[in-house]
Amino acid sequence: MLNLNRKLRILAIGAHPDDIEIGCGGTLAKYAHLGHDVYLFISTDGAAGGDSKIRRQEQEASKSILKAKEIVWGNFSDTQISICQTTINLVEGVIRKINPDLIFINYNDDTHQDHRHIAAITISATRYIPNVLFYETPTTQNFQPHIFVDLEQRFFDLKIELLNAHASQINRTNILNMSILDVARSAAHFRGVQARVQYAEAFQSVRLIINIPDLHDSAL
């Protein structure tokens, strides 16, 4: 159960550098800048989409902007993440180490095999864990969100700053005349309209336990 009266530990899992930022960067920024602890697990170094050294450096720069506590690298091969006991055990080990209250992960219906596979691995690794949410990326399919986070201007701006840290990827959208920043703005406005706010990020739950505070408890 999410205890809203204490500092939370948040774990975001991504198949590649910049997946997390596009999917839930604004939400993570909101958690981190409001005092909660954010951890990142990056499954690959994104070598299929650019120079792996540069992509790691960009992820470190994003971590600093985000004020995340730690990046854990999975060291899986880009485009070749496999669903097996070894990879499930690795993710389980990261989860045991961090002991998160809430986990964010790529959605499991996606045209990129790494996104599908890390989602499947995480679903197995979190089979006994509450509070797991899917996020979307530009290659996500059939995403029907029912949970929204109001980013407000401040945290939407931070999301854009996080994406700018991944400078080598900004124009790698395969959409004519649209950068990843354009995609992020469009998505935030669209999800904001659905949520009845200006900017939002959207999520589907694997499972989510809602905390109901006891108003009779004098400690609250």
Contacts in CASP RR format, 6 or more apart in sequence:
PFRMAT RR
TARGET T0000
AUTHOR 0000-0000-0000
METHOD contacts of the structure
MODEL  1
MLNLNRKLRILAIGAHPDDIEIGCGGTLAKYAHLGHDVYLFISTDGAAGG
DSKIRRQEQEASKSILKAKEIVWGNFSDTQISICQTTINLVEGVIRKINP
DLIFINYNDDTHQDHRHIAAITISATRYIPNVLFYETPTTQNFQPHIFVD
LEQRFFDLKIELLNAHASQINRTNILNMSILDVARSAAHFRGVQARVQYA
EAFQSVRLIINIPDLHDSAL
1 130 0 8 1.000
1 209 0 8 1.000
1 210 0 8 1.000
1 211 0 8 1.000
2 8 0 8 1.000
2 101 0 8 1.000
2 102 0 8 1.000
2 131 0 8 1.000
2 208 0 8 1.000
2 209 0 8 1.000
2 210 0 8 1.000
2 211 0 8 1.000
3 101 0 8 1.000
3 211 0 8 1.000
4 211 0 8 1.000
4 213 0 8 1.000
5 213 0 8 1.000
5 220 0 8 1.000
7 35 0 8 1.000
7 36 0 8 1.000
7 37 0 8 1.000
8 31 0 8 1.000
8 36 0 8 1.000
8 37 0 8 1.000
8 101 0 8 1.000
8 102 0 8 1.000
9 36 0 8 1.000
9 37 0 8 1.000
9 39 0 8 1.000
9 98 0 8 1.000
9 99 0 8 1.000
9 100 0 8 1.000
9 101 0 8 1.000
9 102 0 8 1.000
10 28 0 8 1.000
10 31 0 8 1.000
10 32 0 8 1.000
10 36 0 8 1.000
10 37 0 8 1.000
10 38 0 8 1.000
10 39 0 8 1.000
10 100 0 8 1.000
10 101 0 8 1.000
10 102 0 8 1.000
10 103 0 8 1.000
10 104 0 8 1.000
11 39 0 8 1.000
11 40 0 8 1.000
11 41 0 8 1.000
11 94 0 8 1.000
11 95 0 8 1.000
11 98 0 8 1.000
11 100 0 8 1.000
11 102 0 8 1.000
11 103 0 8 1.000
11 104 0 8 1.000
12 20 0 8 1.000
12 24 0 8 1.000
12 25 0 8 1.000
12 28 0 8 1.000
12 38 0 8 1.000
12 39 0 8 1.000
12 40 0 8 1.000
12 41 0 8 1.000
12 103 0 8 1.000
12 104 0 8 1.000
12 105 0 8 1.000
13 20 0 8 1.000
13 40 0 8 1.000
13 41 0 8 1.000
13 43 0 8 1.000
13 91 0 8 1.000
13 103 0 8 1.000
13 104 0 8 1.000
13 105 0 8 1.000
13 106 0 8 1.000
13 118 0 8 1.000
13 122 0 8 1.000
14 20 0 8 1.000
14 40 0 8 1.000
14 41 0 8 1.000
14 42 0 8 1.000
14 43 0 8 1.000
14 105 0 8 1.000
14 106 0 8 1.000
14 118 0 8 1.000
15 43 0 8 1.000
15 44 0 8 1.000
15 81 0 8 1.000
15 106 0 8 1.000
15 112 0 8 1.000
15 114 0 8 1.000
15 115 0 8 1.000
15 117 0 8 1.000
15 118 0 8 1.000
16 42 0 8 1.000
16 43 0 8 1.000
16 44 0 8 1.000
16 46 0 8 1.000
16 49 0 8 1.000
16 55 0 8 1.000
16 78 0 8 1.000
16 114 0 8 1.000
17 42 0 8 1.000
17 45 0 8 1.000
17 46 0 8 1.000
17 55 0 8 1.000
17 56 0 8 1.000
17 58 0 8 1.000
17 59 0 8 1.000
17 62 0 8 1.000
17 166 0 8 1.000
17 169 0 8 1.000
18 58 0 8 1.000
18 59 0 8 1.000
18 62 0 8 1.000
18 163 0 8 1.000
18 166 0 8 1.000
18 169 0 8 1.000
18 180 0 8 1.000
19 106 0 8 1.000
19 115 0 8 1.000
19 137 0 8 1.000
20 28 0 8 1.000
20 40 0 8 1.000
20 42 0 8 1.000
20 104 0 8 1.000
20 135 0 8 1.000
21 62 0 8 1.000
21 159 0 8 1.000
21 162 0 8 1.000
21 163 0 8 1.000
21 165 0 8 1.000
21 166 0 8 1.000
22 137 0 8 1.000
22 138 0 8 1.000
22 163 0 8 1.000
22 180 0 8 1.000
22 183 0 8 1.000
22 184 0 8 1.000
23 104 0 8 1.000
23 135 0 8 1.000
23 136 0 8 1.000
23 137 0 8 1.000
23 201 0 8 1.000
24 104 0 8 1.000
24 133 0 8 1.000
24 135 0 8 1.000
24 201 0 8 1.000
24 203 0 8 1.000
25 66 0 8 1.000
25 158 0 8 1.000
25 159 0 8 1.000
25 162 0 8 1.000
25 201 0 8 1.000
26 149 0 8 1.000
26 151 0 8 1.000
26 155 0 8 1.000
26 156 0 8 1.000
26 158 0 8 1.000
26 159 0 8 1.000
26 162 0 8 1.000
26 201 0 8 1.000
27 104 0 8 1.000
27 149 0 8 1.000
27 151 0 8 1.000
27 155 0 8 1.000
27 201 0 8 1.000
28 38 0 8 1.000
28 66 0 8 1.000
28 68 0 8 1.000
28 104 0 8 1.000
29 66 0 8 1.000
29 67 0 8 1.000
29 155 0 8 1.000
29 158 0 8 1.000
29 159 0 8 1.000
29 162 0 8 1.000
30 149 0 8 1.000
30 151 0 8 1.000
30 152 0 8 1.000
30 155 0 8 1.000
31 38 0 8 1.000
32 38 0 8 1.000
32 66 0 8 1.000
32 67 0 8 1.000
32 68 0 8 1.000
33 67 0 8 1.000
33 155 0 8 1.000
33 158 0 8 1.000
37 69 0 8 1.000
38 66 0 8 1.000
38 67 0 8 1.000
38 68 0 8 1.000
38 69 0 8 1.000
39 68 0 8 1.000
39 69 0 8 1.000
39 70 0 8 1.000
39 71 0 8 1.000
39 72 0 8 1.000
39 98 0 8 1.000
39 100 0 8 1.000
40 59 0 8 1.000
40 63 0 8 1.000
40 66 0 8 1.000
40 68 0 8 1.000
40 70 0 8 1.000
40 71 0 8 1.000
40 72 0 8 1.000
41 71 0 8 1.000
41 72 0 8 1.000
41 74 0 8 1.000
41 91 0 8 1.000
41 94 0 8 1.000
42 59 0 8 1.000
42 71 0 8 1.000
42 72 0 8 1.000
42 73 0 8 1.000
42 74 0 8 1.000
43 74 0 8 1.000
43 76 0 8 1.000
43 81 0 8 1.000
43 114 0 8 1.000
43 118 0 8 1.000
44 74 0 8 1.000
44 75 0 8 1.000
44 76 0 8 1.000
44 77 0 8 1.000
44 78 0 8 1.000
44 81 0 8 1.000
44 114 0 8 1.000
45 52 0 8 1.000
45 55 0 8 1.000
45 56 0 8 1.000
45 73 0 8 1.000
45 75 0 8 1.000
45 78 0 8 1.000
46 52 0 8 1.000
46 55 0 8 1.000
46 78 0 8 1.000
47 55 0 8 1.000
47 77 0 8 1.000
47 78 0 8 1.000
48 78 0 8 1.000
48 79 0 8 1.000
49 55 0 8 1.000
49 78 0 8 1.000
49 169 0 8 1.000
49 172 0 8 1.000
50 168 0 8 1.000
51 168 0 8 1.000
54 168 0 8 1.000
55 166 0 8 1.000
55 168 0 8 1.000
55 169 0 8 1.000
56 73 0 8 1.000
58 165 0 8 1.000
58 166 0 8 1.000
58 167 0 8 1.000
58 168 0 8 1.000
58 169 0 8 1.000
59 71 0 8 1.000
59 165 0 8 1.000
59 166 0 8 1.000
60 71 0 8 1.000
61 165 0 8 1.000
62 162 0 8 1.000
62 165 0 8 1.000
62 166 0 8 1.000
63 71 0 8 1.000
65 158 0 8 1.000
65 161 0 8 1.000
65 162 0 8 1.000
65 165 0 8 1.000
66 158 0 8 1.000
66 162 0 8 1.000
72 94 0 8 1.000
72 97 0 8 1.000
72 98 0 8 1.000
74 90 0 8 1.000
76 87 0 8 1.000
78 114 0 8 1.000
79 113 0 8 1.000
79 114 0 8 1.000
80 114 0 8 1.000
81 87 0 8 1.000
81 113 0 8 1.000
81 114 0 8 1.000
81 117 0 8 1.000
81 118 0 8 1.000
81 121 0 8 1.000
82 117 0 8 1.000
83 117 0 8 1.000
83 120 0 8 1.000
83 121 0 8 1.000
83 124 0 8 1.000
87 121 0 8 1.000
88 121 0 8 1.000
88 124 0 8 1.000
88 125 0 8 1.000
91 121 0 8 1.000
91 122 0 8 1.000
91 125 0 8 1.000
92 125 0 8 1.000
95 103 0 8 1.000
95 125 0 8 1.000
95 126 0 8 1.000
95 129 0 8 1.000
101 131 0 8 1.000
102 131 0 8 1.000
102 132 0 8 1.000
102 133 0 8 1.000
103 122 0 8 1.000
103 126 0 8 1.000
103 129 0 8 1.000
103 131 0 8 1.000
103 132 0 8 1.000
103 133 0 8 1.000
104 133 0 8 1.000
104 134 0 8 1.000
104 135 0 8 1.000
104 203 0 8 1.000
105 118 0 8 1.000
105 119 0 8 1.000
105 122 0 8 1.000
105 132 0 8 1.000
105 133 0 8 1.000
105 134 0 8 1.000
105 135 0 8 1.000
105 206 0 8 1.000
106 115 0 8 1.000
106 116 0 8 1.000
106 118 0 8 1.000
106 119 0 8 1.000
106 134 0 8 1.000
106 135 0 8 1.000
106 137 0 8 1.000
106 140 0 8 1.000
107 115 0 8 1.000
107 119 0 8 1.000
107 134 0 8 1.000
107 135 0 8 1.000
107 136 0 8 1.000
107 137 0 8 1.000
107 140 0 8 1.000
107 143 0 8 1.000
107 204 0 8 1.000
108 115 0 8 1.000
108 116 0 8 1.000
108 119 0 8 1.000
108 120 0 8 1.000
108 123 0 8 1.000
108 134 0 8 1.000
109 116 0 8 1.000
109 140 0 8 1.000
109 141 0 8 1.000
109 142 0 8 1.000
109 143 0 8 1.000
110 116 0 8 1.000
110 119 0 8 1.000
110 137 0 8 1.000
110 139 0 8 1.000
110 140 0 8 1.000
110 141 0 8 1.000
111 139 0 8 1.000
111 141 0 8 1.000
112 137 0 8 1.000
112 139 0 8 1.000
115 137 0 8 1.000
115 139 0 8 1.000
115 140 0 8 1.000
119 134 0 8 1.000
122 132 0 8 1.000
123 132 0 8 1.000
123 206 0 8 1.000
126 132 0 8 1.000
126 206 0 8 1.000
130 207 0 8 1.000
130 208 0 8 1.000
130 209 0 8 1.000
131 207 0 8 1.000
131 208 0 8 1.000
131 209 0 8 1.000
132 205 0 8 1.000
132 206 0 8 1.000
132 207 0 8 1.000
132 208 0 8 1.000
133 147 0 8 1.000
133 203 0 8 1.000
133 204 0 8 1.000
133 205 0 8 1.000
133 206 0 8 1.000
133 208 0 8 1.000
134 143 0 8 1.000
134 203 0 8 1.000
134 204 0 8 1.000
134 205 0 8 1.000
134 206 0 8 1.000
135 201 0 8 1.000
135 202 0 8 1.000
135 203 0 8 1.000
136 143 0 8 1.000
136 145 0 8 1.000
136 187 0 8 1.000
136 202 0 8 1.000
138 173 0 8 1.000
138 175 0 8 1.000
138 180 0 8 1.000
138 183 0 8 1.000
143 202 0 8 1.000
143 204 0 8 1.000
144 204 0 8 1.000
145 191 0 8 1.000
145 194 0 8 1.000
145 202 0 8 1.000
145 203 0 8 1.000
145 204 0 8 1.000
146 203 0 8 1.000
146 204 0 8 1.000
146 205 0 8 1.000
147 202 0 8 1.000
147 203 0 8 1.000
147 204 0 8 1.000
147 205 0 8 1.000
147 208 0 8 1.000
148 191 0 8 1.000
148 192 0 8 1.000
148 194 0 8 1.000
148 195 0 8 1.000
148 197 0 8 1.000
148 200 0 8 1.000
148 201 0 8 1.000
148 202 0 8 1.000
148 203 0 8 1.000
149 200 0 8 1.000
149 201 0 8 1.000
149 203 0 8 1.000
150 192 0 8 1.000
150 195 0 8 1.000
150 197 0 8 1.000
150 199 0 8 1.000
150 200 0 8 1.000
151 159 0 8 1.000
151 188 0 8 1.000
151 197 0 8 1.000
151 199 0 8 1.000
151 200 0 8 1.000
151 201 0 8 1.000
152 197 0 8 1.000
152 198 0 8 1.000
152 199 0 8 1.000
153 198 0 8 1.000
153 199 0 8 1.000
155 199 0 8 1.000
156 188 0 8 1.000
156 198 0 8 1.000
156 199 0 8 1.000
159 184 0 8 1.000
159 188 0 8 1.000
159 201 0 8 1.000
160 181 0 8 1.000
160 184 0 8 1.000
160 185 0 8 1.000
163 170 0 8 1.000
163 180 0 8 1.000
163 181 0 8 1.000
163 184 0 8 1.000
164 170 0 8 1.000
164 181 0 8 1.000
166 180 0 8 1.000
169 180 0 8 1.000
170 179 0 8 1.000
170 180 0 8 1.000
170 181 0 8 1.000
171 179 0 8 1.000
171 180 0 8 1.000
172 180 0 8 1.000
173 179 0 8 1.000
173 180 0 8 1.000
173 182 0 8 1.000
173 183 0 8 1.000
175 183 0 8 1.000
188 199 0 8 1.000
188 200 0 8 1.000
188 201 0 8 1.000
189 198 0 8 1.000
189 199 0 8 1.000
191 199 0 8 1.000
191 200 0 8 1.000
191 201 0 8 1.000
191 202 0 8 1.000
192 198 0 8 1.000
192 199 0 8 1.000
192 200 0 8 1.000
194 200 0 8 1.000
194 202 0 8 1.000
195 202 0 8 1.000
213 220 0 8 1.000
214 220 0 8 1.000
END
